[in-house]
Amino acid sequence: MENQKSAMLGLRTALYTVPSLDEGKKWYALAFGIEPYFDEPFYVGFNIGGYELGLLPQETSSLDKAEGVVAYWGVEDIEAVYAHLLKLGATGHEKPYNVGGELMTGSVKDPWGNIIGLIYNPEFKVPG
């Protein structure tokens, strides 16, 4: 792939598993302030600023979710969004903090143990 355009087009979808798609759909609609555009018994999809947030039915009953990869959702006011998610029943995972310059990150766990990363990065512009 030398001297070619990258085959990787960028992030398209972040998936979260929930024991009840109906409950998950309601919570994520409130959390992100948008209704799903795709709603089927096997998958619920939200369009978040041109990126997919997908909900899948949870196969097991364990709340022990892997913490190896975290998708960070861009926000303008990280403190306000963090507080909003806590008010909806999320638990704090990592309080918002400065990671250099103006950049800030933080994360919460949704009511089912999924990690939702938040990032304020005024330098990052979505290609368009």
C-alpha positions as CSV (number, residue, x, y, z in Angstrom):
1,M,0.0,0.0,0.0
2,E,3.0,2.2,-0.3
3,N,2.3,5.6,-1.9
4,Q,-1.4,4.8,-2.0
5,K,-4.4,6.3,-0.2
6,S,-5.0,4.5,3.1
7,A,-7.5,1.6,2.9
8,M,-8.7,2.6,6.3
9,L,-11.5,5.1,6.0
10,G,-11.9,5.9,9.7
11,L,-14.2,5.0,12.5
12,R,-17.7,4.1,11.4
13,T,-19.4,2.2,14.2
14,A,-19.0,1.8,18.0
15,L,-21.0,-1.2,19.4
16,Y,-22.4,-1.6,22.9
17,T,-24.2,-4.7,24.2
18,V,-27.2,-4.4,26.4
19,P,-29.5,-7.0,28.0
20,S,-32.6,-5.3,26.7
21,L,-32.6,-3.4,23.4
22,D,-35.8,-1.5,24.5
23,E,-34.2,-0.3,27.7
24,G,-30.9,0.4,26.0
25,K,-32.6,2.3,23.2
26,K,-34.5,4.5,25.7
27,W,-31.3,5.2,27.7
28,Y,-29.1,6.0,24.7
29,A,-31.8,8.2,23.1
30,L,-31.8,10.3,26.3
31,A,-28.1,10.2,26.7
32,F,-27.3,11.4,23.1
33,G,-30.5,13.4,22.5
34,I,-31.4,11.6,19.3
35,E,-33.8,8.8,18.3
36,P,-32.4,5.7,16.5
37,Y,-32.6,5.6,12.7
38,F,-32.6,1.8,12.6
39,D,-34.6,-0.2,15.1
40,E,-34.9,-4.0,14.8
41,P,-35.1,-6.8,17.3
42,F,-31.4,-7.7,16.5
43,Y,-29.9,-4.2,16.3
44,V,-30.6,-0.6,17.1
45,G,-28.6,2.1,15.3
46,F,-28.1,5.8,16.1
47,N,-26.5,8.3,13.8
48,I,-24.3,10.5,16.0
49,G,-22.8,13.2,13.9
50,G,-22.3,10.9,11.0
51,Y,-21.0,8.0,13.0
52,E,-22.8,4.9,14.1
53,L,-23.6,4.0,17.7
54,G,-25.0,0.5,17.6
55,L,-26.7,-1.5,20.3
56,L,-26.6,-5.3,20.2
57,P,-28.5,-7.8,22.5
58,Q,-26.2,-9.1,25.2
59,E,-25.5,-12.8,24.8
60,T,-24.4,-13.4,28.4
61,S,-25.6,-12.0,31.7
62,S,-22.2,-10.8,32.8
63,L,-21.6,-7.1,33.6
64,D,-17.8,-7.7,33.4
65,K,-17.1,-5.9,30.2
66,A,-13.7,-5.7,28.6
67,E,-12.0,-2.4,29.0
68,G,-9.4,-2.8,26.2
69,V,-10.9,-0.4,23.6
70,V,-12.8,2.8,24.3
71,A,-14.6,4.8,21.7
72,Y,-14.4,8.5,22.5
73,W,-17.4,10.7,21.4
74,G,-16.6,14.3,20.7
75,V,-18.3,16.9,22.9
76,E,-18.2,20.7,23.2
77,D,-18.6,20.8,27.0
78,I,-17.2,17.7,28.6
79,E,-18.1,18.6,32.2
80,A,-21.8,19.1,31.2
81,V,-22.1,15.9,29.2
82,Y,-20.3,13.9,31.9
83,A,-22.8,15.3,34.5
84,H,-25.7,14.6,32.1
85,L,-24.8,11.0,31.7
86,L,-24.3,10.5,35.5
87,K,-27.8,12.0,36.0
88,L,-29.2,9.4,33.7
89,G,-27.7,6.6,35.7
90,A,-24.2,6.1,34.3
91,T,-21.4,5.7,36.7
92,G,-18.1,7.5,36.6
93,H,-15.3,5.6,35.1
94,E,-12.7,8.4,34.6
95,K,-13.6,12.0,35.6
96,P,-12.8,14.6,32.9
97,Y,-9.2,15.7,33.0
98,N,-6.8,17.7,30.9
99,V,-4.5,15.5,28.7
100,G,-2.5,18.3,27.2
101,G,-3.2,21.7,25.7
102,E,-6.9,22.2,25.6
103,L,-7.7,18.5,25.2
104,M,-9.8,16.8,27.8
105,T,-11.0,13.2,28.1
106,G,-13.3,11.4,30.5
107,S,-15.5,8.3,30.5
108,V,-18.6,6.8,32.2
109,K,-20.1,3.3,32.3
110,D,-23.6,3.0,31.1
111,P,-26.1,1.1,33.3
112,W,-24.9,-2.2,31.7
113,G,-21.2,-1.7,32.1
114,N,-20.3,-0.4,28.7
115,I,-17.6,2.4,28.7
116,I,-18.6,5.6,26.9
117,G,-15.5,7.8,26.3
118,L,-15.9,11.6,26.0
119,I,-13.3,13.9,24.4
120,Y,-13.1,17.6,24.0
121,N,-10.6,18.3,21.2
122,P,-10.9,21.7,19.5
123,E,-8.0,20.8,17.2
124,F,-9.8,17.8,15.6
125,K,-12.0,18.5,12.6
126,V,-14.2,15.9,11.1
127,P,-13.3,15.5,7.4
128,G,-16.1,16.5,5.1
